[in-house]
Amino acid sequence: GAVYVKDVPGWYRKADSDRSAFAAVAPRSLLALPMGPDWAMQRRLVAPLFSTSSIDSFLPLVHAKSLELCELWRTRASCEHEVPEQDV
C-alpha cells in the first residue's frame, strides 16, 4: 500500500503565495484558490479522492505505467548509434 503522512511538520506550512504559480496555469483550480471558505468547500468535495482506499485503487495503474516508462527509458538508453526521437 501507499505511505501516508498524518502529521505535517511545523516547518511545512502552505501559504497563499505558494499557490500563485498555479494561478497562471489553472486559475480556477483548487490549487490556485487562496485558502479560505471557497478553498475549504472545494477541498471537502475532492477529499474522497484522497482516501486510503481511493489512493490504493490507483496504485496498480501507477505501477504499470511506471514499468512502461522504465522500459521506454531502457530502450532509448540502449540506442548506441541512433539519436532516439523525443516525443514532447
Secondary structure, DSSP 8 states (H G I E B T S, - for coil): ------S--TT----GGGGHHHHHH-TTSTTTS-TTHHHHHHHHHHGGGGSHHHHHHHHHHHHHHHHHHHHHHHHHHT-SSS------
